[in-house]
Amino acid sequence: MTSTPQTPAFKSVTDRPWAALMALCLGFFMILVDMTIVAVAQPQIMEALDADVNGIVWVTSAYLLTYAVPLLVAGRLGDKIGPKRVYQAGLLLFTAASVWCGLSGSIGELIAARSVQGLGAALITPQTMALITRIFPPERRGAAMGVWGTVAGVATLVGPLLGGILTDSFGWEWIFFVNLPVGLAGLVLAQVLVPNVETHDHKFDWIGVALSAVGLSALVFGIQEGESYDWAGWIWALIGSGAVVMGLFFLWESRTKGEPLVPLSLFRDRNFSVSNVGIATMGFAVSGSMIPIMFFLQLVGGMTPLRSALVLVPMAVLTGIFAPIVGRILDRVHPRNVVALGLFGYAVASFWAGMVFRPETPVWMLVAPTLLMGLSSAGVWAPLAATATRNLPWHQAGAGAGVYNTTRVIGSVIGSAGIGALMMSRLAANLPGVDTASHSGSVQQLPEFLREGFARAMGQSIYLGAAVLLIGAIATLFLVRTGAPGAPTGASSPASGVDAAETGAARP
């Protein structure tokens, strides 16, 4: 199958690429806001729905799991029927599921509604990156990704603040109901501003979908429920089975003669491969750490949801300020100088935060490591996304964005499960014989005799994310600059309209 050269597509797609990007970012913004809003309201949800720590971890993990599994199909679906249509369908599903979340009367129902939310988010996310690849020429994608990173920073700022205000004023249900007007506005703006782009026919690898779904589900359930079942033999068997099934998935992908769910040829591009490692570690650390951070601030520090959210505001402000600056310079500097430093800085900040998680720690000492987190984030999210997708041929934009975002979310779901399991393990070690589930189900500050052990457990949990980030920092030292010796070869000449697909070099 031959591909259409890029140059005509760029001329015919839209004359308002920045307006289209703003419309797309609204849906992306809503997804990120929803994740941070939920983190702030977790203790209140636990109390209202009579849940334990493991139940509240599943509220996050169920969302991330149903987010991760369909991402690969969603990217291909956008290529096949049009990213605009899939984006709008995802936005509609996410908005409807948000209303269901707010109406949930039990922790089980909330977990089910969050699962549907995750499916909507999976439809939205790869379309955003794929359309950036389609409506911006390679030399302007760094700046576009800078805007994308700024949106992420602003969402990180708005989410906790809005979550704190809504939870304190109206109740936890309103952190979900707020998505209704935003989702409707996003649907209208997408219809008016986002262009229809040329599609590329794809077949769907349903065997690959089934293998990835079974493998990931087994891994996540085993890791997260291990502590609850005292790491029984069947838990380890489940984890091992999940790993074997994922191995079979990659074997199937390498041997399928049709169109694989994961085109392994994408990983011939060194920057794409390394960027996937980096974003997986970032997703692991950020998503997994939000639960212990909020539990510490509210249950040990005695903060309200709003006040705990304010602790994170400086971090989000720094990300919002520096992300567009990094985006503007990214096209002129070596990507590893930015990304590796950002991942290393976030790792240091995470270790620092874990060390100062003590009942007697003043607020300013809690804010200090979050400042480094914010500054480091600006050098990770947008630069990694731009570096990963810069050299992909246009007809693989959806598949590449799907793989990249799946890697990020898989990192997030394993991080959430892994750090959640470690958190419960450290609670048992630091507070032996204490029923922490009964105490943490209350939104009031913990009794004084529990605070020290609980704080240490939360801090020790964050260390896992920091260690994983160091792996990502080392990996991204192997990024290469486009056009340099050893640089990626996914596109012969981005500006020429001739890509590797036309020579068969990057065909799946």
Secondary structure in CASP SS format (residue, H / E / C, confidence):
PFRMAT SS
TARGET T0000
AUTHOR 0000-0000-0000
METHOD secondary structure of the structure
MODEL  1
M C 1.00
T C 1.00
S C 1.00
T C 1.00
P C 1.00
Q H 1.00
T H 1.00
P H 1.00
A H 1.00
F H 1.00
K H 1.00
S H 1.00
V H 1.00
T C 1.00
D C 1.00
R C 1.00
P H 1.00
W H 1.00
A H 1.00
A H 1.00
L H 1.00
M H 1.00
A H 1.00
L H 1.00
C H 1.00
L H 1.00
G H 1.00
F H 1.00
F H 1.00
M H 1.00
I H 1.00
L H 1.00
V H 1.00
D H 1.00
M H 1.00
T H 1.00
I H 1.00
V H 1.00
A H 1.00
V H 1.00
A H 1.00
Q H 1.00
P H 1.00
Q H 1.00
I H 1.00
M H 1.00
E H 1.00
A H 1.00
L C 1.00
D C 1.00
A C 1.00
D C 1.00
V H 1.00
N H 1.00
G H 1.00
I H 1.00
V H 1.00
W H 1.00
V H 1.00
T H 1.00
S H 1.00
A H 1.00
Y H 1.00
L H 1.00
L H 1.00
T H 1.00
Y H 1.00
A H 1.00
V C 1.00
P C 1.00
L H 1.00
L H 1.00
V H 1.00
A H 1.00
G H 1.00
R H 1.00
L H 1.00
G H 1.00
D H 1.00
K H 1.00
I H 1.00
G C 1.00
P H 1.00
K H 1.00
R H 1.00
V H 1.00
Y H 1.00
Q H 1.00
A H 1.00
G H 1.00
L H 1.00
L H 1.00
L H 1.00
F H 1.00
T H 1.00
A H 1.00
A H 1.00
S H 1.00
V H 1.00
W H 1.00
C H 1.00
G H 1.00
L H 1.00
S C 1.00
G C 1.00
S C 1.00
I H 1.00
G H 1.00
E H 1.00
L H 1.00
I H 1.00
A H 1.00
A H 1.00
R H 1.00
S H 1.00
V H 1.00
Q H 1.00
G H 1.00
L H 1.00
G H 1.00
A H 1.00
A H 1.00
L H 1.00
I H 1.00
T H 1.00
P H 1.00
Q H 1.00
T H 1.00
M H 1.00
A H 1.00
L H 1.00
I H 1.00
T H 1.00
R H 1.00
I H 1.00
F C 1.00
P C 1.00
P H 1.00
E H 1.00
R H 1.00
R H 1.00
G H 1.00
A H 1.00
A H 1.00
M H 1.00
G H 1.00
V H 1.00
W H 1.00
G H 1.00
T H 1.00
V H 1.00
A H 1.00
G H 1.00
V H 1.00
A H 1.00
T H 1.00
L H 1.00
V H 1.00
G H 1.00
P H 1.00
L H 1.00
L H 1.00
G H 1.00
G H 1.00
I H 1.00
L H 1.00
T H 1.00
D H 1.00
S H 1.00
F C 1.00
G C 1.00
W C 1.00
E C 1.00
W H 1.00
I H 1.00
F H 1.00
F H 1.00
V C 1.00
N H 1.00
L H 1.00
P H 1.00
V H 1.00
G H 1.00
L H 1.00
A H 1.00
G H 1.00
L H 1.00
V H 1.00
L H 1.00
A H 1.00
Q H 1.00
V H 1.00
L H 1.00
V C 1.00
P C 1.00
N C 1.00
V C 1.00
E C 1.00
T C 1.00
H C 1.00
D C 1.00
H C 1.00
K C 1.00
F C 1.00
D C 1.00
W H 1.00
I H 1.00
G H 1.00
V H 1.00
A H 1.00
L H 1.00
S H 1.00
A H 1.00
V H 1.00
G H 1.00
L H 1.00
S H 1.00
A H 1.00
L H 1.00
V H 1.00
F H 1.00
G H 1.00
I H 1.00
Q H 1.00
E H 1.00
G C 1.00
E C 1.00
S C 1.00
Y C 1.00
D C 1.00
W C 1.00
A C 1.00
G H 1.00
W H 1.00
I H 1.00
W H 1.00
A H 1.00
L H 1.00
I H 1.00
G H 1.00
S H 1.00
G H 1.00
A H 1.00
V H 1.00
V H 1.00
M H 1.00
G H 1.00
L H 1.00
F H 1.00
F H 1.00
L H 1.00
W H 1.00
E H 1.00
S H 1.00
R H 1.00
T C 1.00
K C 1.00
G C 1.00
E C 1.00
P C 1.00
L C 1.00
V C 1.00
P C 1.00
L H 1.00
S H 1.00
L H 1.00
F H 1.00
R H 1.00
D C 1.00
R H 1.00
N H 1.00
F H 1.00
S H 1.00
V H 1.00
S H 1.00
N H 1.00
V H 1.00
G H 1.00
I H 1.00
A H 1.00
T H 1.00
M H 1.00
G H 1.00
F H 1.00
A H 1.00
V H 1.00
S H 1.00
G H 1.00
S H 1.00
M H 1.00
I H 1.00
P H 1.00
I H 1.00
M H 1.00
F H 1.00
F H 1.00
L H 1.00
Q H 1.00
L H 1.00
V H 1.00
G C 1.00
G C 1.00
M C 1.00
T C 1.00
P H 1.00
L H 1.00
R H 1.00
S H 1.00
A H 1.00
L H 1.00
V H 1.00
L H 1.00
V H 1.00
P H 1.00
M H 1.00
A H 1.00
V H 1.00
L H 1.00
T H 1.00
G H 1.00
I H 1.00
F H 1.00
A H 1.00
P H 1.00
I H 1.00
V H 1.00
G H 1.00
R H 1.00
I H 1.00
L H 1.00
D C 1.00
R C 1.00
V C 1.00
H C 1.00
P H 1.00
R H 1.00
N H 1.00
V H 1.00
V H 1.00
A H 1.00
L H 1.00
G H 1.00
L H 1.00
F H 1.00
G H 1.00
Y H 1.00
A H 1.00
V H 1.00
A H 1.00
S H 1.00
F H 1.00
W H 1.00
A H 1.00
G H 1.00
M H 1.00
V H 1.00
F C 1.00
R C 1.00
P C 1.00
E C 1.00
T C 1.00
P C 1.00
V H 1.00
W H 1.00
M H 1.00
L H 1.00
V H 1.00
A H 1.00
P H 1.00
T H 1.00
L H 1.00
L H 1.00
M H 1.00
G H 1.00
L H 1.00
S H 1.00
S H 1.00
A C 1.00
G C 1.00
V C 1.00
W H 1.00
A H 1.00
P H 1.00
L H 1.00
A H 1.00
A H 1.00
T H 1.00
A H 1.00
T H 1.00
R C 1.00
N C 1.00
L C 1.00
P C 1.00
W H 1.00
H H 1.00
Q H 1.00
A H 1.00
G H 1.00
A H 1.00
G H 1.00
A H 1.00
G H 1.00
V H 1.00
Y H 1.00
N H 1.00
T H 1.00
T H 1.00
R H 1.00
V H 1.00
I H 1.00
G H 1.00
S H 1.00
V H 1.00
I H 1.00
G H 1.00
S H 1.00
A H 1.00
G H 1.00
I H 1.00
G H 1.00
A H 1.00
L H 1.00
M H 1.00
M H 1.00
S H 1.00
R H 1.00
L H 1.00
A H 1.00
A H 1.00
N H 1.00
L C 1.00
P C 1.00
G C 1.00
V C 1.00
D C 1.00
T H 1.00
A H 1.00
S H 1.00
H H 1.00
S H 1.00
G C 1.00
S C 1.00
V C 1.00
Q C 1.00
Q C 1.00
L C 1.00
P C 1.00
E H 1.00
F H 1.00
L H 1.00
R H 1.00
E H 1.00
G H 1.00
F H 1.00
A H 1.00
R H 1.00
A H 1.00
M H 1.00
G H 1.00
Q H 1.00
S H 1.00
I H 1.00
Y H 1.00
L H 1.00
G H 1.00
A H 1.00
A H 1.00
V H 1.00
L H 1.00
L H 1.00
I H 1.00
G H 1.00
A H 1.00
I H 1.00
A H 1.00
T H 1.00
L H 1.00
F H 1.00
L C 1.00
V C 1.00
R C 1.00
T C 1.00
G C 1.00
A C 1.00
P C 1.00
G C 1.00
A C 1.00
P C 1.00
T C 1.00
G C 1.00
A C 1.00
S C 1.00
S E 1.00
P C 1.00
A C 1.00
S C 1.00
G C 1.00
V E 1.00
D C 1.00
A H 1.00
A H 1.00
E H 1.00
T H 1.00
G C 1.00
A C 1.00
A C 1.00
R C 1.00
P C 1.00
END
